[in-house]
Amino acid sequence: LSRMLTRKIGALLTAIRQVREGSYEHRTHIPGHDEIAQIGEEFNSLTDRLQTTEDLRRRFVSDASHELKTPIAVIQGYSGLLKRWGKSDPEVLDESIDSIAREAENMKRIVEQLLLLARIGRYMLTLEEIDVGGEIKSAIDGYELVCKTHNFSLEADSGVIAIADKNLFTECVRAVADNAIKYSDENTTISFTVHADGGYAVVKIIDSGRGISPPDLPHVFDRFYRCDKSRGRDKNSSGLGLTIAKSAVEMMNGTIEAESELGKGSTFTLRFPLKEKKS
């Protein structure tokens, strides 16, 4: 009995040392159902959480270094231009200042969206009943105040109540709507519809933009994916908005899908669990 306990404690100490050195993938395997075995199970549960946190950290660092290279290179380039000719050439000075300011804003937006994605991975949901039509109307009111380049319409059935996290719900809708605005022409309409179907509150966001090609369509929710790679930066796109929308809606046990036809526009369909009706 003494040897068995010693082996179990030794195995647990070895696992602790491995994790302390950064081997978060290490797990201990202690047979039996006694207290030491239970401690081993709790230890494995803890290292699972540590591994998840470490994976998120590495992903964040990788994403940030990948996506911030271009704006940093642009800022460095224009800084060099200013040193050489900017002091004596007003045109070069104006162009450099505008470009540096634009790329600094791009960097700020990229970092904010990366931080949001990282938070979603460990976000604590606050599920509540939300009036889907009312929330969409509030979002449209905000867009109509600040976005004068597009029109907005809403067709919503009354009484569509979803169970969702209000903040994440708003983030989903805004991410998809922002994408529709970016990739549709000025003076066109972004349409929203709301109805209930099959136990879900269904939100459709429809634009009449350029549309998405069949090869690109399966990748629209991938991180940093841009369908129009030649104009992605001109459109101030980080390639993260739809990724954020997908991560957020799936956290709330919902779904998101895209349909599109080149030259005719796109429809994004978001589904959120409906409030159960009392029998």
Secondary structure, 3 states (H helix, E strand, C coil): CHHHHHHHHHHHHHHHHHHHCCCCCCCCCCCCCCHHHHHHHHHHHHHHHHHHHHHHHHHHHHHHHHHCHHHHHHHHHHHHHHHHHHCCCHHHHHHHHHHHHHHHHHHHHHHHHHHHHHHHCCCCCCEEEEEHHHHHHHHHHHHHHHCCCCEEEEEECCCCEEEEEHHHHHHHHHHHHHHHHHCCCCCCEEEEEEEEECCEEEEEEEECCCCCCCCCHHHCCCCCCCCCCCCCCCCCCCCCHHHHHHHHHHHCCCEEEEEEECCCEEEEEEEEEECCCCC
